[in-house]
């Protein structure tokens, strides 16, 4: 069988919906096995939320999350696997000066509101979602897989909208 025919046959297998589902399940299973074997972990479920000066601190099974309110339109989200170290940043030079007007808890998570923004945080994954007062999503973590780390390397997964790009500055 020629190389061209082998590729056509592979494409035919992938176009079959049942086989596509099996390949997807197999791929996700392999990724799950790889991520556990490679020491990739996530934050786990949220345990508690505590109000702090200019924001909130959320403790989870394997992480801590801090959401600071710099103004009614500017927030900073930090997630670490253990404790926060020194607060040094090349990108953020201003000190936080805002506060959340309301912090509301539900069974699914928390809603934090300023005069201009609404932030939801999932208790299951620590995924955040930021909306304006019109209910338009401005920024959203990938819901089921928002943060991971392997050793000291932290990764954040965002939902991308059709007309945007996400560029990390490596900080």
CORKALIN-V387338 format. One line per field, one symbol per residue. phi: phi as a letter, one per 40 degrees, with the letter a starting at -180 (. if undefined). A space follows every 50 residues. Layout:
phi=???
This chain:
phi=.cdcccccccccccccdcccccccccccccccccccccgcbbcgccbabb cbdgibbbcbdbabbbbbbcacbbbbbbbbcbbccdcbaccbbcccbcac cbbbbbccibbbbbcbbbbbbcccbgcbabbcccgcccaaccdcacbaab gccbbbbbcccdbbbbbccgc
